[in-house]
Amino acid sequence: MRIMCPAAVAALFIGGSAQAATTNYPAQQSTIKYSTTSGTTSGFGNYARATSTVVYDPSTDTYTIRDTGSLTTTSSFAPSDIASSSGNFTLYSKSGGAETFRLLNKAAVGLTYVDYGEWRRSSTASGTTSVNDTYLVFGSKTPGASVPHSGTGSYSTMYDGTFADKNGEHALGGTGSMTADFGAGTLSYSATINGVPSGALAFSGSGSINFKTAAFTTSTSSSGYNFTQYGNFYGPSVNEVGGLFRLWNWTGAGQGAFVGH
């Protein structure tokens, strides 16, 4: 299992009535690309990160997302594309399973303002399977003016991602915690990432808070792996956190999403 949390089936995202306007939610996203031929995977160093948007249309209950590297390459996922909906996720599937969107049911894990999904596209030609794996984190970001300049905030976090090496892909998951010191403008964290071929990895470190953008970054290493996080505060009063992480060393590369409340 990618995330060990209580399962529930509930509303998927910030919805609305059929008359509600289409909403553009600010997003961060990252992508890794890799190919597998005759059981050997390569190209997993192809990594990109971007600021983007997730468009939700409540009249059709449809999500539209875009490619990390192309503003014009988009894909929409509607109720007719749902392949399964249980536990913490709803899985959308198109093109015979060659394109999927795995969306977190944020209410099931106690979140209100931030959500994430994994958009995976794959194709096979001449014996080679190519994969484009994208994680998107989106929701209602805290306005910079609403980030406090005193006090602290503690968050319980969970992680979900993919790691690729020469032997293929590996599903990542994990849990952790973050503490923001708004008076000092710093953030400390700890995280345990499971699913890495070499075994569970424990990371801890600190980073800085950008009061103008309600964002933060952290970077550290452990057991020969590098681990970087790019996050934001979400909600009207820094209620939640969410962002992307990148995990890599000389054997492979991984990335994914983290969220917390």
Number of C-alpha atoms within 10 A of each C-alpha: 9 16 15 12 13 10 14 16 15 15 11 18 22 17 15 13 9 12 9 11 12 18 15 16 17 16 22 24 26 26 24 25 21 23 21 20 14 8 11 12 20 18 17 23 18 12 18 13 19 14 12 22 21 19 19 22 19 19 14 12 18 16 20 15 20 20 18 22 13 8 11 8 10 11 13 16 20 14 11 11 16 16 15 12 17 12 16 23 21 19 19 22 21 16 10 7 12 13 17 23 26 21 21 21 25 23 20 19 20 12 18 18 24 29 28 27 23 24 23 19 18 17 12 13 8 6 9 15 16 19 20 17 21 27 29 29 28 24 22 18 25 22 18 15 11 14 20 17 13 12 10 15 16 18 17 17 20 24 25 26 26 24 22 26 23 16 13 16 21 16 17 23 23 21 19 20 17 21 16 23 19 18 11 13 17 18 21 16 19 16 19 16 20 22 20 20 16 8 9 14 17 15 19 18 15 17 18 17 22 15 17 11 15 21 22 22 19 20 16 14 17 11 10 11 16 16 20 16 20 19 22 24 28 26 17 14 13 21 19 25 28 29 29 26 24 23 20 20 15 10 13 22 24 25 27 30 30 25 28 25 23
